[in-house]
Amino acid sequence: MSDGRKDRIPSFPQVGEPGLTSVQVEERLEAGQVNRTEERSSRTLGQIIRANVFTLFNAIILGAMVVVLLTGQWKDAVFGLVIIINTGIGIATELKAKRTLDNLSILVASDYYVHREGSDLRVSHDAIVRDDLLWIRSGDQIPADARIVESYGLELDESMLTGESRTVRKQTDDKAYSGSTAVSGMALARVTAVGAGSYAATLTAKAKVFKKVHSDLNEGINTILKVMTVVVVPLCILLIFTQMRTVGGFQTALANGTWRQAVVSAVAGVVGMIPEGLVLLTSLNFALAAIRLARKQTLVQQMESVETLARVDALNLDKTGTITDGGIVFDAIHLLDGSGKEGEAVLSQPLVDVCAEENPNATGRAIMEGLPQVLPSGTVKARLPFSSARKWSAILDQSGRLWYFGAPEVLMATRPDAHPQVDSQVAGLADSGYRVLMLADGGQVPAGDLRSDYFQEAGSLPTDLVPMALITCSERIRDDAAPTLAWFREQGVRCRIISGDNPATVAAIAGKVGLTGAAKPRAMDARKLPEDLEELAEVLERVDVLGRVLPDQKKAIVQALHLGGHTVAMTGDGVNDSLALKEADLGIAMGNAAPATKAVAEVVLVDSKFSHLPDVVARGRQVMANMERVAGLFLVKTVYSALISLGVVLTAIPFPYLPRHITYIGALTIGTPAFFLALAPNTRRYRPGFLKRVVAFALPSGLATGLTILVAAWTLPGILGLNRSDSADLTGLRSICAIILFFMGVLVLAQVARPLRSWRGLLVLVFAAAGVIGAFIPLVARFFAITLPQGRGLALTIVFVLAGAVLMALVVLAYPPCVRFIRQLTHGR
């Protein structure tokens, strides 16, 4: 009953103490010692909106747009639409992440049974209070931290908390943590921590802290914006002052309204320096990559995550759920009497019979599936089912033979020194990563004792058991694990397996999947790891497999790898992995993972297939490589706009083109073609230095373009007899400069799109043709203020385009040696 009503339940064992009284329960409720946590969002809606609206980029573009709108020239303000689109994408993405985090819950809300005032009562999860006597039954997920008062064979699955895949038997006075699950038995426990103080709630609170994914692309763009801010503000003031002078000064401009033209001209320089399309294209490219990955059952919870795996060089893998699927598979029968295949065939029958219980456990099912040719004989006279408390089972067959099956150390406990060679063989198999069980012969039972209730009177282990065979089982390895690990090795990504299981077991599995290729994986017990992060970083360079790892150690391992300069990704499926996933540069959760783990991961493999990771890497590399390619296009515009603005300020001439010109040119030579180039296949491995390479491309091309436009703006009025103060002449001059700028932009696009012997060359031709055709369409020409030159004007336009092309080629060729020369001079000093 989830509504909190109480029902009396009469079926529990008698308890020696009465439990809390109703008065004590009320006191704890008033004191807040109740199993309820206050749900707090990681970030509010208002915080998300403010973070995406009030950005440096938005401030610059919005300010420029408002200034233009105040002049009444709305056609020159269309560049501002990019703010709405980019902000909308950012808000939508973070709201999705917020919903995921807000829905985070490690504990499954349900009803439980407590012992109060001498009675057993059914209460809701939120009605449990501190010091309650709580009944823990098989199948329950423990709702609060507790200490066992009385155990009736309780075994807990703590794998979601500790990473240890085997169940843990609990005795009186043992601790039971919230979030673990009872798999067998029952216990009465006293609640020691509730609500926000419980272990699961503590993990949840840590996991709910919002973490923005680091993005080299966004960091590079923000660096550009910061630099541009320092340049833009003073340059904008100087541009306005200069443009006012070109129209007769402030008094004249304010009197006759020409101040509007001056302001619009100044904004043309400012807008050109801001790579607004790059910000938008980055967001769109991330979003499209996320959509493509979603089609392959991979959920990207933060768009920037698609670039991170392109940079990853250290991948930490959780064993269970990533390398293995948590199931058990039969491996082999190891005969102890040396009888060979014949003996194996003989012993297979009693082995299958002893496993063929009415409800066999996972090990029994695995053995029967591993021996499909052997069917249960149906001749079992008596059976003692497997019990986790005993750790063995037994059968009596119709011939009177007793067979015992279970843990070797338990079956041999009555005569510990009788078979030393068997003990050493068991130890060797266990060290190889196998789960080892034993089949033993219990001898012949007299014919008079052959009855179905035989084990009711003879339920203890005999002292004369004869070991017949060791049976090995192992965790089932995912089919895609080995080829996926091989792919990562080829790509230079160092993979490590980090698990809560025995390091020998994990190392054996690592060897089977070829974690380190032909070399043997180097394993270590995490309990021997140093606590100092720098020392830990050194140790990790020499380790491939870590076992017995605690949740806090997983987080420390990620931190140590960061100290070593690594970009770290981590996979996981348990709650114990959530803190490490959040600490990693990229957290990857399996689809069958705990809700808490999926909530904090940046990437979720919905169908839990490890083999999807190469797809994620490839998509990340595509984003990084292509965005680096197209970022050069946008920065060229930034460089030539800054250079032209500086030239205009220094020589006090009208700005050579309008904001709407740069919108038209940018759309056809930068923004739209960049979108297609950004989606092209590209598997180039990421190399550090994104911003450095982009600037190295943009500077020479931008300088050549800016110089070409400035020379045209300075010389054309004298050659053509134009008066810059005349509105018609200025319009014609600006059209010529815009046309020259368009063709220079086409040349830059051709450089970025190389090689041109493919669809890329066709792309350049299509957009070049679109720009030319648009100038002949009256509606387009009027809107963007494009006037086609005639006669000498047309001839000079062609001359400047050709001269600009030659200048660009010379500057691009001269740039690298000039940089090397400057570095040599600097180094020499």
C-alpha positions, -999 to 999 in steps of 0.1 A, spaced: 0 0 0 18 31 -12 -7 54 5 8 46 39 -21 28 55 -11 0 79 -22 -36 78 -15 -63 104 7 -92 91 7 -123 113 32 -145 94 66 -134 107 88 -152 133 84 -142 169 105 -112 180 119 -108 215 115 -70 217 84 -50 210 99 -24 187 90 13 187 58 26 203 35 49 184 47 78 207 83 71 197 74 70 161 56 103 163 87 118 181 109 107 152 85 120 126 85 154 143 123 153 145 126 146 108 141 112 114 119 97 87 128 79 55 120 108 32 143 129 11 135 164 -2 136 163 -39 158 192 -52 165 199 -88 201 201 -99 194 234 -116 161 254 -118 144 263 -150 153 300 -144 190 291 -139 191 272 -172 174 300 -191 197 326 -176 228 305 -184 218 302 -221 203 336 -226 229 358 -208 260 348 -226 288 369 -240 279 359 -276 242 368 -271 251 401 -255 273 412 -285 249 401 -312 218 413 -294 234 447 -287 243 451 -324 208 440 -335 191 465 -311 213 493 -324 204 485 -360 167 483 -352 168 517 -336 180 531 -369 149 516 -386 170 495 -409 154 461 -400 168 444 -431 203 449 -417 193 432 -384 185 397 -397 218 384 -383 201 385 -349 179 354 -356 209 332 -348 205 341 -311 170 327 -310 179 294 -327 211 289 -307 196 297 -274 166 275 -280 189 245 -288 209 251 -256 179 254 -233 161 223 -248 193 202 -243 198 212 -207 161 209 -198 164 173 -210 194 167 -188 176 184 -159 146 161 -163 169 131 -163 186 142 -131 154 152 -113 140 117 -120 171 101 -105 162 75 -79 184 47 -66 156 33 -43 125 18 -57 95 31 -36 74 2 -23 59 -11 10 78 -27 38 71 -45 71 82 -32 105 78 -45 140 62 -19 163 45 -23 197 48 -61 195 31 -63 161 42 -66 125 28 -37 104 29 -29 67 41 7 60 52 27 30 88 35 22 84 71 35 68 60 68 99 41 81 117 60 109 150 57 126 153 28 151 124 9 134 127 -29 135 125 -36 98 117 -70 82 139 -77 52 125 -104 30 137 -121 -2 131 -97 -32 131 -66 -11 153 -36 -19 165 -23 14 149 12 19 173 25 46 206 17 62 202 -9 90 220 -33 113 210 -70 114 193 -80 147 184 -116 136 193 -133 104 174 -162 89 198 -170 60 197 -135 45 219 -130 14 221 -96 -2 231 -85 -37 252 -54 -31 265 -53 -67 247 -20 -75 266 -5 -45 299 -22 -44 305 -38 -78 309 -72 -62 288 -96 -83 285 -124 -57 259 -123 -30 269 -115 6 256 -135 35 246 -114 65 249 -124 101 238 -107 133 252 -72 138 262 -69 101 254 -37 83 229 -37 54 230 -6 32 201 10 14 200 2 -23 211 -34 -19 186 -62 -27 177 -94 -6 181 -124 -29 173 -151 -3 164 -156 33 150 -131 57 163 -109 85 151 -85 112 172 -53 112 172 -21 132 172 11 110 203 32 116 200 59 89 170 72 70 162 97 43 191 119 32 214 103 57 212 68 41 239 54 18 217 54 -13 205 90 -7 241 101 -2 251 86 -36 220 102 -52 228 137 -38 264 135 -52 251 122 -85 226 150 -89 252 177 -91 250 190 -127 282 187 -146 287 205 -179 307 184 -204 340 200 -214 341 208 -251 372 218 -270 350 233 -297 330 255 -273 361 264 -254 378 275 -286 348 295 -297 345 312 -262 382 321 -264 376 337 -297 346 356 -283 366 368 -253 393 381 -276 368 397 -299 351 414 -269 383 432 -260 387 443 -297 350 449 -305 341 475 -278 368 501 -285 367 494 -322 329 498 -323 332 532 -306 360 543 -330 339 530 -360 309 550 -349 330 581 -344 347 576 -379 314 570 -397 298 601 -381 327 621 -395 322 606 -430 286 620 -430 295 655 -419 301 651 -381 278 645 -352 257 677 -354 251 673 -391 244 636 -388 218 641 -360 202 670 -379 197 653 -412 193 617 -400 225 604 -416 235 591 -382 215 560 -390 237 552 -420 268 558 -398 256 534 -371 246 507 -395 281 510 -411 297 506 -377 276 475 -369 287 459 -402 322 459 -389 312 446 -354 289 418 -367 315 406 -392 340 401 -364 317 378 -344 316 342 -358 279 339 -349 273 311 -375 300 290 -359 282 290 -325 249 280 -342 265 254 -364 283 238 -335 250 234 -316 233 220 -347 261 196 -355 261 182 -319 223 178 -321 224 160 -355 251 137 -342 230 129 -312 200 121 -335 222 98 -356 235 80 -326 199 76 -312 191 56 -343 218 32 -333 203 28 -298 228 53 -282 213 81 -261 234 112 -258 222 132 -228 245 162 -234 252 172 -270 289 181 -264 295 144 -254 297 134 -290 331 152 -293 345 139 -261 352 103 -272 372 117 -301 397 129 -275 395 99 -251 428 80 -246 419 62 -214 387 40 -212 378 25 -178 355 -5 -182 333 -21 -156 334 -59 -159 298 -68 -151 274 -54 -176 301 -42 -200 326 -71 -206 302 -98 -192 264 -98 -191 261 -110 -155 251 -145 -165 269 -178 -157 281 -203 -183 294 -239 -177 330 -244 -186 342 -279 -180 343 -310 -158 377 -317 -143 379 -354 -133 399 -361 -102 404 -399 -108 420 -395 -142 393 -416 -159 392 -394 -190 362 -390 -214 345 -422 -202 346 -410 -166 333 -376 -177 303 -392 -194 296 -413 -163 297 -384 -139 277 -361 -162 245 -379 -153 246 -375 -115 258 -339 -120 228 -330 -141 205 -349 -117 217 -330 -87 212 -297 -106 177 -305 -119 159 -291 -89 123 -278 -93 137 -242 -92 174 -245 -101 197 -216 -93 217 -198 -120 247 -222 -116 224 -253 -119 208 -239 -150 242 -230 -166 254 -266 -160 223 -282 -176 225 -258 -205 262 -266 -209 255 -304 -210 225 -304 -234 231 -340 -244 225 -352 -208 189 -352 -196 177 -356 -160 173 -394 -154 142 -391 -134 156 -418 -110 163 -395 -80 149 -411 -49 155 -382 -25 167 -347 -29 181 -320 -6 179 -287 -26 207 -262 -27 208 -237 1 229 -206 3 232 -212 40 247 -247 35 263 -240 1 257 -276 -11 229 -299 -23 226 -336 -25 206 -364 -41 200 -401 -35 195 -421 -67 175 -453 -71 207 -474 -69 213 -461 -34 243 -439 -43 246 -405 -26 259 -375 -46 269 -342 -31 274 -310 -50 286 -276 -38 315 -254 -27 347 -275 -25 358 -258 8 325 -267 24 323 -303 11 359 -310 23 355 -292 56 349 -324 75 384 -338 64 404 -307 55 438 -325 51 425 -356 33 430 -344 -3 458 -318 -5 462 -323 -42 425 -314 -47 429 -282 -27 458 -271 -48 438 -278 -80 408 -258 -67 431 -229 -58 447 -230 -93 413 -229 -111 400 -201 -88 431 -181 -95 424 -185 -132 391 -167 -127 367 -197 -126 339 -203 -101 348 -238 -88 323 -264 -76 327 -300 -66 308 -332 -72 315 -358 -45 305 -394 -39 288 -399 -6 289 -437 -8 262 -464 -9 231 -463 13 216 -496 25 186 -508 6 164 -504 37 171 -466 38 160 -459 2 131 -435 10 121 -401 -3 125 -385 31 160 -397 36 176 -363 40 151 -353 67 171 -375 91 205 -374 73 208 -338 64 244 -333 75 276 -339 55 292 -373 59 329 -375 69 339 -399 41 330 -379 10 351 -388 -20 359 -359 -44 350 -371 -80 352 -340 -101 356 -303 -101 331 -283 -122 342 -248 -134 318 -221 -144 326 -185 -155 307 -153 -162 292 -151 -196 313 -128 -218 296 -106 -243 301 -116 -279 310 -80 -289 336 -75 -261 367 -89 -278 363 -72 -312 354 -39 -296 385 -40 -273 406 -49 -303 393 -18 -321 402 5 -292 437 -10 -291 441 -2 -328 430 34 -321 455 39 -294 430 40 -265 442 24 -233 415 2 -218 414 -9 -181 389 -31 -164 379 -19 -130 357 -42 -109 346 -50 -74 353 -87 -80 384 -108 -72 413 -94 -93 424 -129 -104 389 -136 -117 388 -102 -135 422 -107 -149 412 -141 -163 382 -126 -181 404 -98 -194 428 -123 -209 399 -141 -226 387 -110 -243 422 -98 -253 423 -67 -232 460 -62 -238 463 -82 -270 487 -111 -268 503 -98 -236 490 -110 -202 469 -84 -184 486 -70 -153 462 -72 -123 462 -56 -89 440 -57 -58 426 -22 -53 431 -25 -15 468 -21 -22 464 11 -41 480 43 -27 457 70 -15 479 98 -29 466 107 -63 500 114 -78 513 80 -66 481 64 -78 486 80 -113 520 63 -115 507 29 -104 479 30 -130 503 33 -158 515 -2 -149 481 -18 -143 455 -32 -167 430 -48 -143 419 -37 -108 398 -58 -86 381 -52 -52 376 -16 -61 353 5 -39 331 33 -53 353 61 -39 383 44 -54 367 44 -88 363 81 -86 399 85 -73 412 64 -103 395 88 -127 410 118 -109 445 102 -110 442 96 -147 433 132 -151 465 142 -133 484 121 -158 469 143 -186 445 117 -199 410 122 -212 390 96 -194 358 77 -204 342 52 -181 315 26 -185 293 12 -157 259 -1 -148 258 -1 -110 251 27 -85 287 21 -73 298 34 -107 278 67 -106 303 89 -89 332 78 -111 310 82 -142 303 118 -132 340 125 -125 350 111 -159 352 133 -190 326 110 -205 303 86 -185 288 57 -205 260 37 -189 245 5 -202 207 4 -209 201 -21 -181 220 0 -156 206 14 -124 185 46 -128 211 66 -109 239 54 -132 220 62 -164 210 96 -150 245 108 -144 260 93 -176 265 115 -207 259 86 -230 236 56 -225 239 24 -246 202 17 -247 204 -19 -258 235 -24 -235 258 -33 -265 294 -25 -259 299 -27 -296 282 6 -301 311 25 -286 331 26 -319 301 42 -335 302 69 -308 339 74 -313 335 77 -350 307 102 -347 328 122 -322 357 122 -346 334 133 -374 322 163 -354 357 173 -343 374 170 -376 347 186 -397 341 214 -372 378 222 -372 376 223 -410 346 247 -411 357 268 -381 384 282 -404 357 296 -427 341 316 -399 374 328 -385 385 341 -418 355 364 -417 365 375 -382 401 383 -393 391 403 -424 363 421 -406 387 432 -379 413 443 -405 388 462 -426 374 479 -395 409 489 -384 416 503 -419 383 522 -419 391 538 -386 427 548 -395 417 562 -429 383 576 -420 364 562 -450 328 549 -451 325 512 -443 329 494 -476 298 472 -472 265 469 -452 255 443 -425 230 428 -450 259 423 -475 278 403 -449 247 383 -442 243 374 -479 280 366 -484 282 347 -451 252 326 -459 265 315 -493 302 312 -487 303 302 -450 272 293 -431 252 270 -455 282 252 -472 298 248 -437 266 229 -426 271 204 -455 308 201 -449 303 195 -412 281 164 -419 306 147 -443 322 114 -433 355 119 -414 373 94 -392 405 114 -386 418 109 -351 417 140 -329 449 159 -323 452 185 -296 456 221 -308 422 228 -324 423 265 -320 459 269 -330 453 251 -363 422 270 -371 439 303 -365 469 292 -386 444 288 -415 423 319 -409 451 345 -405 466 344 -440 433 340 -458 417 367 -437 446 391 -442 446 386 -480 408 392 -481 409 422 -458 437 439 -477 420 433 -511 388 450 -499 406 479 -483 427 486 -514 395 485 -535 377 509 -510 407 532 -511 414 533 -548 381 527 -567 366 561 -559 395 579 -575 397 555 -605 359 556 -612 354 592 -602 330 583 -573 321 607 -545 319 589 -511 296 616 -498 271 609 -526 246 583 -515 243 567 -550 280 566 -555 285 551 -521 259 524 -528 277 515 -560 311 514 -543 297 491 -515 282 468 -541 315 464 -559 333 457 -526 306 432 -516 310 414 -549 348 412 -545 343 400 -510 319 373 -522 344 359 -547 372 360 -521 348 340 -498 344 315 -526 382 311 -528 384 305 -490 355 280 -493 374 261 -520 404 258 -497 384 244 -469 364 220 -491 395 203 -506 399 178 -522 377 193 -549 376 162 -571 344 150 -554 311 163 -543 330 190 -525 340 207 -557 304 206 -569 293 221 -536 317 251 -541 304 256 -577 267 254 -566 271 281 -540 292 303 -562 265 301 -589 238 307 -563 255 340 -553 258 352 -589 222 342 -598 209 358 -567 224 392 -577 203 390 -610 170 384 -592 154 418 -585 138 409 -552 170 395 -538 191 423 -552 168 450 -537 166 433 -503 204 429 -500 212 462 -517 233 446 -545 239 467 -576 257 450 -605 286 472 -618 288 481 -655 316 490 -679 348 501 -662 333 492 -628 328 455 -639 363 453 -654 379 467 -622 358 443 -601 372 413 -621 408 428 -618 405 431 -580 390 395 -577 420 382 -597 445 403 -578 429 391 -545 433 355 -556 470 360 -564 475 378 -531 458 351 -511 480 324 -528 511 344 -520 502 351 -483 491 315 -477 524 302 -491 545 328 -472 527 323 -439 544 291 -426 580 302 -433 573 335 -417 559 318 -386 590 296 -384 613 325 -388 596 344 -360 598 313 -338 635 310 -345 640 347 -336 620 343 -304 639 311 -295 672 327 -302 664 355 -277 
